[in-house]
């Protein structure tokens, strides 16, 4: 196996954690709750997906089992490259707060690029488990 293959595999598999252990594998993401707050976030993502999937602004959720969820993996939004792109991102955040009133809360971190993915030229919210009650925990 050469260095190109190792780099490709490294970008295909990853692990992150906070209130949930997030396992990134190839085209999917598995979110495993590590705390009560993480469990509530997973359950809320399921509820939000069922309620708002028709808007095509939320990352696709495939399945849930006991609070563990599996979602589609999207291209990362690490850096906003241009001023035009930054304006489009801000407009998307404002738009989603208008479309989904549950996200119009003070402690909602929708402006963090890490919570978004890309599907073609469009932004997709990939971390949408927060609500007003959950944001007030801890």
PEDA-V937605 format. One record per residue. RES is the residue in one letter. SS is DSSP state (@ for helix, = for strand, . for the rest). PHI is phi in whole degrees, -180 to 180 (* if undefined). OMEGA is omega in whole degrees, -180 to 180 (NA if undefined). Layout:
# PEDA-V937605
res=RES ss=SS phi=PHI omega=OMEGA
res=RES ss=SS phi=PHI omega=OMEGA
This chain:
# PEDA-V937605
res=X ss=. phi=* omega=-179
res=X ss=. phi=-94 omega=-175
res=X ss=@ phi=-62 omega=179
res=X ss=@ phi=-62 omega=178
res=X ss=@ phi=-65 omega=179
res=X ss=@ phi=-64 omega=178
res=X ss=@ phi=-64 omega=-180
res=X ss=@ phi=-62 omega=179
res=X ss=@ phi=-65 omega=-179
res=X ss=@ phi=-61 omega=179
res=X ss=@ phi=-78 omega=-180
res=X ss=@ phi=-89 omega=-176
res=X ss== phi=-128 omega=179
res=X ss== phi=-161 omega=179
res=X ss== phi=-137 omega=174
res=X ss== phi=-136 omega=177
res=X ss== phi=-153 omega=169
res=X ss=. phi=-156 omega=174
res=X ss=. phi=-85 omega=179
res=X ss== phi=-138 omega=170
res=X ss== phi=-84 omega=-177
res=X ss== phi=-113 omega=-179
res=X ss== phi=-105 omega=-180
res=X ss== phi=-101 omega=-179
res=X ss== phi=-135 omega=175
res=X ss=. phi=50 omega=-176
res=X ss=. phi=-100 omega=-179
res=X ss== phi=-131 omega=176
res=X ss== phi=-131 omega=175
res=X ss== phi=-108 omega=179
res=X ss== phi=-113 omega=-177
res=X ss== phi=-115 omega=-179
res=X ss== phi=-64 omega=177
res=X ss=. phi=-110 omega=-178
res=X ss=. phi=-153 omega=177
res=X ss=@ phi=-59 omega=179
res=X ss=@ phi=-61 omega=178
res=X ss=@ phi=-62 omega=177
res=X ss=@ phi=-62 omega=180
res=X ss=@ phi=-65 omega=177
res=X ss=@ phi=-64 omega=179
res=X ss=@ phi=-62 omega=179
res=X ss=@ phi=-62 omega=179
res=X ss=@ phi=-69 omega=177
res=X ss=@ phi=-61 omega=178
res=X ss=@ phi=-63 omega=-179
res=X ss=@ phi=-62 omega=-180
res=X ss=@ phi=-65 omega=179
res=X ss=@ phi=-61 omega=-179
res=X ss=@ phi=-62 omega=-176
res=X ss=@ phi=-81 omega=-170
res=X ss=@ phi=-124 omega=-177
res=X ss=@ phi=-60 omega=-179
res=X ss=@ phi=-65 omega=-180
res=X ss=@ phi=-80 omega=179
res=X ss=. phi=60 omega=177
res=X ss=. phi=-119 omega=-179
res=X ss== phi=-106 omega=176
res=X ss=. phi=-61 omega=-175
res=X ss=. phi=-66 omega=178
res=X ss== phi=-100 omega=-178
res=X ss== phi=-89 omega=-178
res=X ss== phi=-160 omega=176
res=X ss== phi=-139 omega=176
res=X ss== phi=-149 omega=177
res=X ss=. phi=60 omega=-180
res=X ss=. phi=92 omega=175
res=X ss== phi=-90 omega=-180
res=X ss== phi=-123 omega=177
res=X ss== phi=-123 omega=-178
res=X ss== phi=-128 omega=172
res=X ss== phi=-70 omega=176
res=X ss=. phi=-93 omega=-179
res=X ss=. phi=-115 omega=174
res=X ss== phi=-62 omega=-177
res=X ss== phi=-72 omega=171
res=X ss=. phi=-109 omega=-177
res=X ss=. phi=-89 omega=-175
res=X ss=. phi=-138 omega=174
res=X ss=. phi=-86 omega=-168
res=X ss=. phi=-72 omega=-175
res=X ss=. phi=-129 omega=177
res=X ss=@ phi=-63 omega=177
res=X ss=@ phi=-61 omega=179
res=X ss=@ phi=-66 omega=178
res=X ss=@ phi=-63 omega=178
res=X ss=@ phi=-65 omega=178
res=X ss=@ phi=-63 omega=180
res=X ss=@ phi=-63 omega=180
res=X ss=@ phi=-62 omega=177
res=X ss=@ phi=-61 omega=178
res=X ss=@ phi=-65 omega=180
res=X ss=@ phi=-63 omega=179
res=X ss=@ phi=-62 omega=180
res=X ss=@ phi=-63 omega=-178
res=X ss=@ phi=-69 omega=176
res=X ss=@ phi=-66 omega=177
res=X ss=@ phi=-75 omega=-179
res=X ss=@ phi=-70 omega=-176
res=X ss=. phi=-123 omega=-175
res=X ss=@ phi=-58 omega=179
res=X ss=@ phi=-61 omega=-180
res=X ss=@ phi=-89 omega=-179
res=X ss=. phi=-88 omega=-179
res=X ss=. phi=-129 omega=-176
res=X ss=. phi=-64 omega=-174
res=X ss=. phi=-93 omega=179
res=X ss=. phi=-92 omega=-174
res=X ss=. phi=-99 omega=-179
res=X ss=. phi=-69 omega=-179
res=X ss=. phi=-83 omega=177
res=X ss=. phi=-83 omega=-178
res=X ss=@ phi=-59 omega=-179
res=X ss=@ phi=-64 omega=-179
res=X ss=@ phi=-88 omega=-177
res=X ss== phi=-123 omega=173
res=X ss== phi=-128 omega=178
res=X ss== phi=-117 omega=172
res=X ss== phi=-126 omega=-172
res=X ss=. phi=67 omega=178
res=X ss=. phi=-94 omega=-175
res=X ss== phi=-99 omega=173
res=X ss== phi=-86 omega=179
res=X ss== phi=-130 omega=179
res=X ss== phi=-75 omega=-175
res=X ss=. phi=-107 omega=177
res=X ss=. phi=-128 omega=-174
res=X ss=. phi=-128 omega=-179
res=X ss=. phi=-88 omega=-175
res=X ss=. phi=-85 omega=168
res=X ss=. phi=-144 omega=-175
res=X ss=@ phi=-61 omega=-180
res=X ss=@ phi=-64 omega=-177
res=X ss=@ phi=-65 omega=-180
res=X ss=@ phi=-65 omega=180
res=X ss=. phi=-87 omega=179
res=X ss=. phi=-76 omega=175
res=X ss=. phi=65 omega=NA
